[in-house]
Amino acid sequence: MSRQLNLRVSDQFAERLDRVAKRFGQPMATVIESLGTPALEAAEADAQFEAEAFTAWEEFQLTGRHVTSDAITAMFDSALIRSKAVAASDGR
């Protein structure tokens, strides 16, 4: 299933997108989706990490309970793994 979106972009962006789409022989929508998907995944992972960190900070301020350094290390390791997976899927 697909959905149509109408976006207002600069003329320069539209021209660059058109050139890339023609070079790869793909519709502009396909190019945008292939470039945008990894960026969206990274943004979602960042937002999730930020929400979890904010929640942990609020809980600490309210209760004084804290997370061990091992748990923090595990959280950062998990974020690193997610970011590497996104970068790998982007071909970096």
N, C-alpha and C positions, 0 to 999 in steps of 0.2 A: 504494500500500500504506500502511496506517496501523497504528499500534500504540497500544494503550490504556495510559495511565499513571494511576496513582492517586496523587494529591498531597494532602498535608495542608496546608491553608492556614487563615488566621484567618477567623472568621465575617465580619469586616468586608471582607476581600479578596474572599471568595466573593460577598457581597452586591453589592459594587461591580462585580465581573465580570458578575454576572447582569444588573444594570441596563444596563451597556454593551452586552452581547450582545442584550438585548431591544430596546434603542434602535436598534441596527443591523440587527435581524432576523437575526442570525447565531447559530450555536451557540457556546457558551462556548469550546470547543476552537479554533474558527476565530479568535476574538478573541485568545486567548492566543498562537496561532501567528503571527498577523499582527503582534502587538506584540513577541513574543519573538524572531522571526527577526532583525530588525536588531540587537537587543541581543546575540544569540549571535554574529552576524557581527563585531560590534565587539569582543566578548570574545576571539574566535578571532584577530582581527588583532592585538590587544594582546598576547596570549600568544605569537604568532609573533614579533612585534617584540622582546618581552622575551627570548625564547629566542635569537634572533639576536644581540642585544646581549650577552647573557651569554656566549655562545659566543665572540664576538669578544674580550671582556674576558679570558676564560680563555686564549685563544690568545695574546693580548698578554702576559699574565703568564708563560706558559710559554716563549714564543719571543722576546719583545721586538719582534716584528713588529707594525706598526701599520697602520691604515687611513688613507688620506689624508683631508684635510678635504673634498675633493670627493666622496669615497665616502660620508662621513658625511652630507653635505648631500643626496646622492642618496637615501640610506636614509630620512632624515627627510622628504624630498619624497614618497617613495613612501608612507610612513605617512600623510602628510597627504592624499594623493590617496585612499587607502583609506578614511580616516575621513570625508572629504567624500562619497564614494560611499555609505557606510553612512548618513550623515546625510540625504542626498538621497533614498535609498530609504525612509527613515523619514518623509519629508515635512517635514523641518526646513528 
